[in-house]
């Protein structure tokens, strides 16, 4: 047994000792999905500090607990608060909760983030379903010895976001009269935002939105055999020739305005999942 496998098993067992529920769906309650926690019929809340080997989020807007319960008729494990590379954690630490969620039984992972819009057709307040990603973090959570019991040495990334789940999200949005953009998410390390030249380059290589999270978790999910559905809340416009300084309060307000709509879409998608 590798050291990573041992840590995963210890963390999963600690969760099972509190709640025996076996979740089929994992949710990372990033920006745009925080309010979804209120919809969960909660069976247990476990502080990250009480789960062996879990890191602790240092971002003010992120809670730090694992929520177990039912949502839309499915058992879920929701991570209220995520971790970021820019906080000083390794990508192995950032993605550890995904490993634990897999050990608990999840087969589908739903992720969300705040992102700057690079596509000129996007506007602040839009929602985007992620169809693919570009890893500009400069690191990979799979670097190092591989544990074959967790996943293959060379996982294929031709479809990191399950096409059928993307289509499910798009159908759900259409039914609700919601304009859902689709596009490629690019992840940087952060914490600084990008320059005009960097935004121009990112758009040139095919990115539609840029942020500082999600990609590491998705890489580990794919490595673990988990199917992924991802969303970006477009909180600001990153157009190089019309760039303005970022107003964090405005970004937070925009994200809060997106939450109810994204929450409805995700709740409906979960109801329709076969897990």
C-alpha positions, 0 to 999 in steps of 0.5 A: 500500500502506498502512502497516498493510498493509506492517507485516502483510506484513513480519511475515508474511514473517518468520514464513514465513522461519522456517516455511513451514507454512500454518495454517488455524486460529488460536488465541489461548491466553488463560486456559483454553487455555494448556495446549493448547500442549502438545498441538501437534506443534510445527514452530516457536516464534517469540518475539514479539520476533523478529516485526517490529511485534509488541508484547510482553505485560507480563502475567506469566501470558502467554507471548510466542511464536507456535507453529506446528504441527499439532493434531488433524490441522489446521495451527494458528498459536497465539498463546501470550500476548495483549495488552490495552488496559490494558497501554497498547497501542492496539487496533490493536496489540492486534489486530495478531497477528490481522491477521498470522494472516490473512495466514498463511492462517487462516480460523477463530480460536479465542479464550478468556478469563477472565471474571467470571460475571454470570448468576446461574445461572453458578458459578465453574469453569463454561465458557461458549461466547460467542454475542455480545458487548458492547464497553465498552472505549470504543474500536474497533480499526477507527477510522481510515483503512480499507484495503479490502484488509483488510476493508470500511469497515463490517463487519457484526457481526450474527454475530461468533461463527459459529453453526455453530461454537457448535453444534459446541462445544455438541455436543462438550460434550454428548458429553463430559458437560460442562456448557457455558453459553452467553452474552454476553461484555462487555469493559471496558478494565480493569485495575480490576475493576468496582463493584457498580453496574457489575455490576448495570448490565451484567447489566441490559443482557444481559451474562452474563460480563465481562472485559478482552479478546477483543472487539477481536480478534473485531472485527478477525477479522470485519473480516478475514473470519475465523470465530470460536469463543470461550470464557470460563472463569468464574473468579469470581462477580460478583453485586452483592448478594453481592460479595466482594473478588477473590482473584487466586490463587483465580482462577488456580487456578480457571482452571487447573482449567478448562484440561483440559476446555476443551482437550479441547473445543477439540481435538475441535472443531478435529478436526471443522473443515473448513478 
